[in-house]
């Protein structure tokens, strides 16, 4: 078992469920592919000569423990999703599902959901040995019996033998077949058009879908506007239709993705305003993004901050792996005036989203600086700074590192003359995973919530990976008014902060369908003395960051 089961198992749980419960707000008239992925399987990855760092990760004991824990959690997910369509006393059937999840990560697999979101058809195909095929046959029959779906009847379809269950309610037919080297489980309407197409492909080409290209590890297509409403963790996010391909390339994996929007992005290039004099040497990450104003404006309360215009670029960087060594700069035209406008509104914005946070805000007007005091380990601040001819709102949690040396100019050169570049990120993923883990810990402390147990299986995995993961480079370019393209070169396909977020999600009480915060601390410890500042501080308050 390994980490990949976490993601593949979620896909199976989601679409087993989706076959019965239409996503909220879906349109029955929508047709076409809802979701599709074709995965080569970890066994073939281990046998290949590419993606060597990913192979190292899959072999680590922490990954195996995470995979085993993921299988246990995901095995309960289908019953939760099918609740409205099963008898109240029906068991969750996890003992039948969990043993099958190993094949979805280790073996070549193909999963597709197509049609209307109200009545979709789903097919799950896995290339397995005869012995494993018998286990699939046995466990799915027993699961159908436990869930009282109906009595299986022997069937032969296109020369392939198996069984099927016909029902009055949707899904009207559940079918299981041994198709060549594959097991094929299909759910949907009486016709099972998708399942029939998969059988035809297996007969002709030996695979239920289009064959994977050279060095392709995973190909995925998702109509996320239709998928997201059915998965609470994604329901409130504006996600575009996506096509993603992952290749093995030597030590690394290469990720290519296309995001296609239904309306114009209204994105226009503007010259990069990089604060080269503020960024020291020894950084482990550098991020540049532009065109962010529309995104910021979608955040509740941003329009009340009083910033006109909203910053449209962000430059961020991290230093080492020490706690809180993350900094960011937002180019603005008049930084001091911006701080003055934010002094009364920024605390209200924070309290709007985190009403229970500790600490208090102070405004040092003579330093054009807003300071958040009373937090454990850190003193966040937002201040006005200059770099060359540009002005910035500068954010940090520790005093800025003073240095006369800057990072290599080749790093900033990646942005030069790139008028289609909307996002660039370079990092050493190990330290960045540590940054992400630390920031989530601090966020829970500040919000007066329990911090994740450092011995939790996902946190141990994250700590282990932080010691071995190297560089990751991500670029997002604007291909047209309605399409963004992503290219990433990495060791395992994810950035450090993405890995930390996956760890947080995995330990969420609502995993895999919901991302929920950690439980709050006991009530006696939750006294909130925070309030927006009523009087400006004209001198640096005690305990504030030293001279920057």
HELIX and SHEET records of a PDB file:
HELIX    1   1 UNK A    4  UNK A   18  1                                  15    
HELIX    2   2 UNK A   42  UNK A   47  1                                   6    
HELIX    3   3 UNK A   52  UNK A   59  1                                   8    
HELIX    4   4 UNK A   61  UNK A   74  1                                  14    
HELIX    5   5 UNK A   77  UNK A   81  1                                   5    
HELIX    6   6 UNK A   83  UNK A   85  5                                   3    
HELIX    7   7 UNK A   94  UNK A  106  1                                  13    
HELIX    8   8 UNK A  130  UNK A  146  1                                  17    
HELIX    9   9 UNK A  193  UNK A  205  1                                  13    
HELIX   10  10 UNK A  224  UNK A  227  1                                   4    
HELIX   11  11 UNK A  228  UNK A  230  5                                   3    
HELIX   12  12 UNK A  293  UNK A  297  1                                   5    
HELIX   13  13 UNK A  302  UNK A  304  5                                   3    
HELIX   14  14 UNK A  335  UNK A  353  1                                  19    
HELIX   15  15 UNK A  365  UNK A  367  5                                   3    
HELIX   16  16 UNK A  409  UNK A  413  1                                   5    
HELIX   17  17 UNK A  429  UNK A  446  1                                  18    
HELIX   18  18 UNK A  457  UNK A  466  1                                  10    
HELIX   19  19 UNK A  496  UNK A  506  1                                  11    
HELIX   20  20 UNK A  523  UNK A  525  5                                   3    
SHEET    1   A20 UNK A 153  UNK A 157  0                                        
SHEET    2   A20 UNK A 160  UNK A 166 -1                                        
SHEET    3   A20 UNK A 173  UNK A 179 -1                                        
SHEET    4   A20 UNK A 182  UNK A 188 -1                                        
SHEET    5   A20 UNK A 120  UNK A 127 -1                                        
SHEET    6   A20 UNK A 109  UNK A 115 -1                                        
SHEET    7   A20 UNK A  33  UNK A  39 -1                                        
SHEET    8   A20 UNK A 216  UNK A 222 -1                                        
SHEET    9   A20 UNK A 241  UNK A 249 -1                                        
SHEET   10   A20 UNK A 252  UNK A 260 -1                                        
SHEET   11   A20 UNK A 483  UNK A 490 -1                                        
SHEET   12   A20 UNK A 471  UNK A 480 -1                                        
SHEET   13   A20 UNK A 421  UNK A 428 -1                                        
SHEET   14   A20 UNK A 283  UNK A 290 -1                                        
SHEET   15   A20 UNK A 313  UNK A 319 -1                                        
SHEET   16   A20 UNK A 326  UNK A 332 -1                                        
SHEET   17   A20 UNK A 390  UNK A 396 -1                                        
SHEET   18   A20 UNK A 381  UNK A 387 -1                                        
SHEET   19   A20 UNK A 369  UNK A 373 -1                                        
SHEET   20   A20 UNK A 360  UNK A 364 -1                                        
END                                                                             
